[in-house]
Amino acid sequence: MIRHIVALRFRPGTPDRVKQGLYDDLAALSGHIDGILDFKSFRNVSVETPLVRGFNDLFWFDLRDEVARDAYLADPAHQAVGARILAETDGGAEGIFVADIRL
């Protein structure tokens, strides 16, 4: 299984309703892309503020394997949500951190 973890540094003032709309659209990919096992979104509650560097929002997908991960990455619906996320992050791609781990 692959856990695809994404940490986000949203632009200051990004409304919670916008963030939730993005997470809702990401969650909807579970019924659209074969191999997605789970989706979760979280608020970073770490007190290590200097190390957090503004990455206060996170989500992850659990995917069956690398094939499912690659299908997710190439999917047009995912790419559309990703473009909207990119537009809302502080510094564009600088406001996004991605890690894939094998569980």
N, C-alpha and C positions, 0 to 999 in steps of 0.2 A: 504494500500500500504506500502511496505517496501522499504526504501532507504538503499542500501548497499554501504557504503562509505569506500574507501580505500585510505590511505595516504602512500606514498612511499618515502623512503630515498634511492635513487639510489647510487651505488658506484661512487666515484669521477671519472670523465672521461667517464661515460656512454654516448655514442653518442645520440644526439637527434633522429637520424634515428632508433636506436634500441628502444628507448622509443616509438616512433610513431608506429613502427611495432607491439609492444605489444598492444598499444591502438587500432590499426586497428584490430588485432585479437580478442581483447575483444569485440569491436563493432560488429564484425561478429557473435558473439554469439546471438545477438538480433534476427537474422533470424533462429537460430538453436534451441533455447530453448523457449518453450511456457511460456508466463507469463512475459517476459522481456518487459517492457513498454518504457524504455529510457536508454540511456547510454551517459555519458558526461565525458570528461577528461579535466583537468585544470592544470595550473601552479599556485602554491601558491605565491601570491604577497604581503603577509603580511610583514610589516616592523618590526614586533616583533621577530626579528631573534633569540634571546635566547629561546623564547617559541616555535618557529618552530622546532628547534632541527634537522634541515636538511630535514624535511619532506616537500620537495619542489614540489612534484608532487602528484596529487590526481585524482581519478576517482570515479564515482558512477554509480550504476545501480538502476533504479526504477523497482521494481518487484511487480506484482499483489498482492501477499500475501506470507505467510510463505511457502506454498507448492511450489510456483515458486522459492523462494529463495533456498529452500532445493534441488530442482531439479538442479538449477544452480550450487550449491556447489558440488553436486555429479557427474555432467556431466564430462565425460572424456576430452572433448575439453577444458572446463574451467580448469580442473586440469592440463592439458598440458601447457596452457598459464601461469597458476599460478606457475608452476615449473620454467618456463623461467623467470618470474618476480622475484621469490625467488633467482635465480642465479645472477640476476643483482642488488639486493639490498645490501646495506651496512650492513653487519652482518647477512645476511639471514633473518630469521623471525624477528630479532630485527629491521630491516629496513622496517617493514610493520606494519601499524596500521589499524584495521578494526572496524567499528561501523555500526550496523544495527539499524535504527530508524523507527518507525511506523509513517506514515504521515496520 
